[in-house]
C-alpha cells in the first residue's frame, strides 16, 4: 500500500550522508533517499530485501509513502511509532547492544555488497530494550571507502563509549555524546587509540565479512561491570508483579491506580532498578523508566531484555533533563517532549530533590515533574517521622515550616487541576494523585 501525506518537520540527518534524511510526516517518522540513493532504496524495496531485514528484526517495518519530499525522493514511512531516545541517555549495556545490532545488520548487508553510509545513533531507536535500525534509506553500495567510513562512525558513536565504560569513564563518554556534530574520537580521548588502531588494521587486512565477525566477537566479549552505587540495592528483594501476600500498602495502591486509570503510557521517574516500571508494564504497553544512577539502569536493562519486557530504561537526571538541539529543537527534541506520558510515577524521590543536590523548593519540585505529565502524576510524600526517611529538618532548617503534607499538596495544586491525597496513616508515606489541567476533555 502506498500512502500520500505531507512533510511536517525535520528529524535528523548526517553531514556524512547527504543522500538520505529522516523527517516527520503525517505524525509518523519517515526516511527519504534522493538521487542515485533513491534508485537503490526503491530497488531494495521492490526486491524485498528491506522487508526481509525487517523480518529478521534488523530494520524497522516500513512502507512506501508518496507525495513527500523532492520529486526524485523515495520515501519509506515507519509502520510503528518508537519512543525517541538519544545515545547520551543510554546506559553502557545499551551502547553495547546498539553496537552489536549495527554489526549484525552490516554483516547481512555485506553479503549483498551493501553497507550503511552513516550508522549514527539517531538512526537506531529502542523498542523497549530491543534496538532497531530505523533508516533503510542510509543503505548504500559497499566499497572500500564507504566501509571504512561506516566503521569509523560505528566506533565513534557505539564502540568507543563501551570501551570508556570498561575503564570506568562512561560519564566522559556521555558528555562527549551530548553534542550533535560528532562522536568520540581517538584524538580527543587517547585511551581508545588502541581499539582504533586494531579496527583500522582489520579494515585493511580482512574482508568486510571477516572484519565484521571479528568486531562482533570483540564486542560480545566486553563485560560491563557495575560500579559501586548507593541506590542499586535500595530494594533488597524482588516482589512478584501480581498482587501477593508480601506486597506493601504502597505497592497495592500503585497497582490499584494503574489498573483503574489504564494509562496508555507511563514514565517512571527515578525508577531505581525498575520494579514499579515492570509493574506498570502489566497495565500499559508504553513504559519509559528513567534514573540518573548508571548501575540501576544497567541492571534494569539486563532484566527487561532477559524478560523480553516492554520497558525502555534511560539515564537522565530530573534536575537536568535532556535539552533540545538544533534550530527550533528540530534536530533532537527535549526530553519533556519525547518522554511525556499519560501517567508519570514519582515515587520515593521528592525528598531527595528537596534535601540534597539542587535542594529544590516545593514550587520547583512541582514544576520539575509537570512538563512530563500528559494526564496524571502519582507522587509520594515522605514525612520526617515516616519509616525509611533519611533526612530531618536539620538538613535544611528552614524546611521545618513548610515541609509538610498540606504545603506539598498546595504546591502541586499550582500545576495540576486535581490533587487527591490517597488514604494512609497520618505519619506514613502518602501517595498523591494529580491531574493535569484540561486532561479530562482530551
N, C-alpha and C positions, 0 to 999 in steps of 0.2 A: 504494500500500500504506500502511496506517495501523498504526503500532506503538504499543504501550502500555507505558510504563515509568514509573518514579517519579523525582521530583526528588532529586538528590544535594546540590548546593550552588550557591550564587550565583556568577556570573561577573562581570558588570558591569552597570551601568545609568547613567543620566544624570538629574540633577535637572531638566534641561530637557525630559525625555521620560518622564513618569511612566506613560505608557500602554504602554511596552514594556520588556522586561528580557531579559537573557541569563543562562543558568544551565547547569549540568551535570546531565544525567540519563542514567542507564544508561551512563555513561562517554563520552557524546558531548555536544558543545556544542549548545544549543538556544536559540531565541529565541521569546519569547511576547508576544502582544498582548492587552490587556484592553479591555473596554467597546466603544465605537464603533470603536476601532482594530482590535479583534479582528474585527469585521464587515468592515472594509475589507481586512484581511490575508486573510481567508477568501475574499472576493470576488476579490482579485487572484490567489490561488492557483487558484481554480476556473476563472477566465477564462484562465489560462495565462500571465499577464504575468510572474509570478515565474520560472517555468521559462524563458520567453523571455529574460529578463535574465541568467539563469544560462547559457543557451546562448551569449550574447554575451560571456561571461566577466566580466560586471559584478557579478553576485551569486554567492555560493557555491551549490552544488547542495544543495537541501533537500527534505524530505518531511514531511507532517503527522505529528504524534505525539499520540496520545490518552492520556488518563488522567494528565495532568501539569498542575500549577498549579491556579488557581482555576476555578470552574465555568464562567465566561464567557471563559476564556482560550483563544485559538487559538495552538497551538504548532507550530513547524517545527523539525525537527532537521537538523543538517548531515549530509550523507551521507559526508563525508570528514573526517578529523581534520587540524588545522593546528597547526604549532608556534606557541605564543603568544609574541609579541614586542610590546614597547611603544614608543611613539614616541620616548622618550628613548634608546632603543637603536638607532634608525635613523640612518643616515648622511644627509647633505643630499640626495643623489640619491634616497633612499627617501622623504624628505619630499616632494620634487617629484613622484615617481611616484605617491605617495598622493594628492596634491592633484589631479593630472590624472585619476586614476581616479575620484575622487569627482565631479569636474566633469563627466566624461563620463556617469556614472550619472545625475547630476542633469539633464543635458541630455535624456536619453531619457525620464526621468520627467516632465519639464516638458511633453513632447508629449502626455501623458495627464492634465495638470493635477494632477500629483503632485510631491512633493519628499521630502526626508529631514528628519525632525523634529530629529535630533541626530547629525550626522555626526562623532562623536568617534573618536579613533584606536582605542579598544577595539573598535569596530565594523568595523575594517579590519585584516585579517591578510595576511601574505605567504606564498604557496605558492612556496618558493624565492624568486626575485626578482620574482614576479608578485603585485601587490596584488589582493586580493579583498574585497569588502564582504560581511560575514557576518551582517548583521542586517536582513533584509527586513521585520521587524516594526516598524522605525522609519520605513517609508514612510507618508506622510500626505498629506492634501489640500494642494494649493498655494494659498496665499493670500499677500497682501502681507506679512502678519505672519510667517507661517511661513517664507517665502522670505528675508526679512530676517534672521531668527534663524539660519537654515541657513547663510547666507554669513558671518555673524559667527563661528559656531563653525568653519566651514571655514577662515576666516582665522586664528583664534587657534591652531588646532592643526596646520595644514598650511602655509598661505601665509606667515605671519609667520616661522616657522622658516627657510623658504627665503630670505626677504628678509634675515634676520640672517646667514645663511650667505654671502650675496653680499658682505656688508661684513666678513667675517672674524670674525663673532661667533657662530658656531654653538655654541661652548661655553656661551654665555649662554642660548641657546635650549634647549639640552639640560638645563641646570639648572632652568630655569623649567618645563619639561615634566615634570620628575620628580615633581611633586605630582600629586594626583588630582582636585582640585576645579575647576581652571580652566587655560586655556592661557596664551597671551601676549597681553597687552592693550596697546593704544596708550597707555593711561595709565601703565603701568609701563615701557614701552620706547618713548620718543618717536620713535625713528628709523623706526618702522613707521607713524607717523602719516600720512605722505604716501600710502602704499598704502591705509591705512584710509579716508582721505578719498576717494580715487578709487573704491574699491569702493562706498562709501556713495552717491556721486553716480551711479554706474551703476545701482544698485538703484532709485534714484528716477526716473531718466530713461529707462531702457531696459526693454524687455520682458524677462521672465526668460530666454527663449531667447537674445536678443541679449546680455544681461548675461553669461550663462554662456559664450557663444562668445568674448566679449571677454576674460573672465578666463582661459579656456583658452589663448588666443593669448598673453596676457601671461606665463603660467606657462611655456608652451612656450619662450618667448624667454629665459627666465632661464638663464644659463650658469654653472654652478657650477665655479669654478676651484679646483684642488687647491692647498692650502697647502704650503709647504716642509715636508719630512718627512725625519727621519733614517733612516726604516725603509722607505719605499716603494720604494727602489731596492736593497734588500737582496739580492734575486735579480736579477742583471743580465740573465739570459737566461731564456727560457721554454722548458722542455723539453717534448717530446711526452708525452701522457698514456698511452702504451703503451710497454712496455719497448723501449729504444733503446740504441744503442752508446754514446751520450754520457751515459747515466744514471750517477749516483754510486752507491757501495755503499749509502749511506743510502736513496736513492730505491728501489733494488731491494729492500732489506729491508722498507721500509714497504709496498711493493706486495705482497711475499710475505705479510706479516701480514694485510693487507686481504683477499687472495684466499683465505687459509687459514681465517681466522676468519669471514668473510662476515657482518659485523655488520649488523643491520637499520638502525641509526642510528649516526652518527658526529658528534662535536663536536670541531672543530679549534680549540683554544685558542691565542691569539697566532698567528693564521693568516697574518699579514703580507698579501701580495697573493693568497694562497689557492691556490698550486699544489697543495699536498697536499690541500686541501679538494676541489678539482676532480678530483684523482686518486681520492679516496675516493668521489666520485660515480660512478665507473666500477664500483664494487663494492657500493654501498649506495644506497638510494633517499632516505634522510632525512639530509641533511647540514646542519649549522649551523657557520658559520665566524665566529669572534669575534676582534676585535682592538681595542686602545684607540686606534690611530692612524687618524684620520678619512680621511686621504688613501688609505691602504691599503684601507679598507673601501669608499670611493667607487669606487676603481679595480676592486676585485673585483666590486662590484655591477654596474658598467657591463659588465664582461666576461661574467659569468654571464647577465645579461639579454640580451646580444647572442647568446650561445651557446644561449640558452633552456635553460640548465642547471638543476639541481635544488638548488643551494646557496643557503642563506639566510644572507647576511652581516649581522652585527650588531656594534655597538660596545659594548664593555664592558672594564673593567679587572679583571683577575683579582684584584688586591688589593682591589677594591671592587665585588664582584658586585651586580647589581641586587637590592635587598631586596624583600620583600613589603609590601603596603599594605592597610589596611582591617582590620576585625575578623577575627582569625584568618587574616590574609593573604588574606582572601576576595575582595578587590577586584582586586589584582594579585599573583599568586603570585611568590615569589622565583625568581631565575634558576636556582638549583640544582634546583628542581622542574620548571621549564619546559624547561630545556636539557639535562637529564640524558640520556645516550646510552649505547648498548651499548659503544661504543669511544670513548675520549677520546684525542686526539692532543695531546701537549705537547712540541713539537719546537723546539729552539733557543730556549728561553725560560727554563729554570730558572736558568741562570747570571745572567741579568738580574734575576730576582726576588731572588736571593741577594746580588748585589754592587752593586745600585743601587736607587733608590727606597726601598721599605719595608725592604729588606735582611732578607728572611725567613731564619730558620734552617731546617735540613733538616726538622725536625718540622713547622714551619708550612707549608713548601712542600708536603709530602705531604698535609696537611690542607686546603690550598687546592684541590687537584685532586679529592680523594676524593669530595666531595658530588655531583660531576657524573658519576661513573662508575657505570654500571649493571653492567657486566661486566668490561671491560678498560681499562687505561691503558697507552698506549705513550708513554714519556717518554725524553728524551735527556739523558744526562750528558756534559758537555763539560769535560775536564780542563784544567788550566792550560797544559800544553805542547802541546795539540792545535791544529791549524790553524784560524785564524779566532777563537780565544779572545781577547777584547779586555780581559779582566781578569787580574790577578795577585794573589798573596797580599798584596801591598802595599795593594790596595784595601780589604782587610778583614783586618788582620794576624792576628786570632785564628783565621781560617779555615784557616790552614796545617795545623792539627792535625786538622781534621775534613772539609775539602772534598776528598774522595776517593771513588772508586767504591764501596768497601766501606761507608763511612758513609752514602753516598747510598742504596744498596740497603737498608741496615738501617733507615733512616727510613721508606722505603716499605713495608717488611715490617710496620711497626706499624699500617698502614692496610689492607694487602692480604694475602690469604692465600697467594698465589703471586707470587713475584718472580723473574723469569728475566732474567739479563743475556745479551743476544743476542751472538753471536760478533762479534769485532772485534779489531784490533791493540791491544796493551796501552796505548798512549798516544793512541789515537784516540778520537773521539767514540763513545759506546756507547749503543745503544738498549736500554731495559729494558721488558719486558712484564710488567705487573702484573695480577693477577686479584682481583676483589672477593670478599670472604668470602661463601660460600654461593651464588655465581653458577652453579656447575656444576649445581645442582639446580633452577635456575629454568627 
